[in-house]
Amino acid sequence: MFRFLALALAVFAIFVKAQNNVIVAGATWTDTSGNTIQAHGGGILKVGSTFYWFGEDKSHNSALFKAVSCYSSSDLVTWSRQNDALSPISGTMISTSNIVERPKVIFNQKNQEYVMWFHSDSSNYGAAMVGVATAKSPCGPYTYKSSFKPLGADSRDEGLFLDDDTNAYLLYASDNNQNFKITRLDADYYNVTTVVTQMNGATLEAPGIIKKNGKYFLIASHTSGWDPNPNKFFSSSSISGGWTSEADIAPSATRTWFSQNAYDLPLGSNGIYMGDRWRPSLLGSSSYIWYPLDFSSGNPTIVHADVWNVNVQAGTYSAVTGTSYEAESGTLGGSATLLSDSSFSGGRAVGYLGHGGTVTINKVQGNGGAHWVALYYANGDSTWRNVTVSVNGGPSTLVDQPNTGGGHVIISVPVKLTLNNGANQITFGSSQTNYAADLDKIIVF
Ligand SMILES: [Ca+2]
């Protein structure tokens, strides 16, 4: 009996792993303790076969410093929270009334030491400094050294890049966020030495560099506060200049699928774009937008995969294939109205959902278990909407629908639904008084 139970548990564990071993951008990601992952504006450090994810703990829904968290994983999907890497110290630039953002960690071979750099600021972002902290183990805890203005100039959004030759660089928005700079660090990685690249008037922030075949690819957003904008890439055969002019990494209208770059991780011959979907009104529920970064053309392009697998050993990714159902093929109820535009899949979407309007998509095939379902929608407001989702007349799940930047701009948000084996009916917009976004289609995975 015990043996049978052990075997059953093992099989169940494998099943659960198979169900969960996917990356779903925009979903609520939890750690191995079941808590929401708090690692915003983050960065990745690889030590041996272990990945460490450092980021901002925003669980208090405030921009002020709470902690730099540290998570570990062997597969980039299952994350265990470790001790906090950096904690507030009263009376310093890293007190609970200061800003500590975008922590990045690299390893210094010479000193056998981990070095963390972060955006260090006052609560009104007027100080515009970098902070440095060090530790002898990946998660630390780190010992805070100091905060300063690199070469006397502003530094706000920043990233680090460690080159193959052990030269390391600070990437940062400088001079009141107008000029973007790349500056070499000293041999200890404690300070900066010389500016190697300066892009005047570039207004870039949220930078990361990924190197492919000896070529440097700088990925960064422009400046629009917490709101998303079309993130760009620049390439150069030298980190000291000769950068190409900016180009998109995703369709510009989607504003990088409502995200801002945080870190860019190499993956075999490709990479992973790791971004944040900021929600300033509820910062701790800001979500993570990770997508494959395809380099097959020679330049980086985000692969808009709602659900995907990563194999870190092989250095590969694969997008999971789903089944599409057009909203306009569903049954409209109440004030729901068909909308026509060439930007919609099938040329049509369903509008005026919620506030009495519903659409029911019929004959949605399920397997009797949990499915990820991506809702493709447009929300032309300046604020978020939401929509109720009900399966086979059951209780409703509320799904947030961030503004898409235009009434004809489509992005997707995920929801996990349990579907019966065989045909299901999924109803959108019932029992809500507010208007939901216009629904274009759903993809069931
Ligand atoms: Ca459609």
Residues whose N, C-alpha, C, O or C-beta is under 5 A from the ligand:
A	BS01	CA	E326 A327 E328 F344 S345 G346 R348 A349 D440 K441
